[in-house]
């Protein structure tokens, strides 16, 4: 033991700092254990304590098994078998192309997350329209605010309104102007919500929808949900979030006489955190229904499409989401807890993994994800 008071002091400070670092590390590990997923597969979607679940959701009513998910509130869940809880990563090398796909498919999951109420809605309508012998599939994600009624109305009606608009636009056989058709569809949906049977001026919903068919991919977005395409292993944004502080959106709002106030984030009139939505009659004309539309020809390099609400995109980048989905589709990420699900698809597993990852990264919103495989076996 040294007799130098200075050295003794420095030694004491060093030991104190090291002890504090160890305590913080233990605390961090405990926190990690407390976020382990406890996943239960049921035939009817009931988990016995749904009101207290962090996650709940179901697959579409086309014969797929419903799934209920819950997040354990104690570290005891870490004692369960890793084969029941873990996302297993295998062979995460550079060569992670999608190589085992035998046919195009889709998967979806919509969960309540850490919110008290579920305001998201998801719609998949396969073959919602047939034109020239070609089937068109419809996919939509709706993120409600102020309540779930507008999102639910969009889920039930928007694809039907779109089909009516397509028929009307193609009466003369000249083809479909997708930009104008989508705009008219969203406008009609907004009119139905604001002047129809809902009658709630302070409720609204974002909407991101995709139509796939006849070698085309059409995406329309209104709000801060998002569509991302994986093309040749590159994440390509097909929509851009309508945030009030986006320069062109800010200019449009102020030109209409509105204001963007930084109140716990940038908000239109200090209220709404998105600058475009369906509904929200009380914020017109500052908040508009008008979607931005993207039309792309599908190529052999197009792998998959991700549609999701901001509960995912707030905590996961486009690039990370595409990397995760690609590895799921290639069998490099597997959730052993779901290996016995009836009619399980790789796309459904990819959607579930994205939801779990968003929860693990601290998403505080409802989370809805649709994954659409676009490429067959290569």
Secondary structure, DSSP 8 states (H G I E B T S, - for coil): ----HHHHHHHHHHHHHHHHHHHHHHHHHHHHHTT-EEEEE-SSS--S-GGG-S------TTT---EEEEE-SSGGGGGS-HHHH-EEE----S--------S--EEEEEE-TTSSS--EEEEEEEEEEEETTEEEEEEEEEEEESSSHHHHHHHHHHHHHHHHHHHHHTTTSS---HHHHHHHHHHHHHHHHHHSS---TT-EEEEEEEEEETTEEEEEEESS-EEEEEETTEEEES-----TTSHHHHHHHHHTT--EEESSSEEETTTBS-SB-EE-GGGTTTSB---EEEEEE--TTEEEEEEE-HHHHTTS-HHHHHHHHHHHHTTSEEEGGGTT-TT--HHHHHHHHHHHHHHHTT--S-EEEEEEE-----
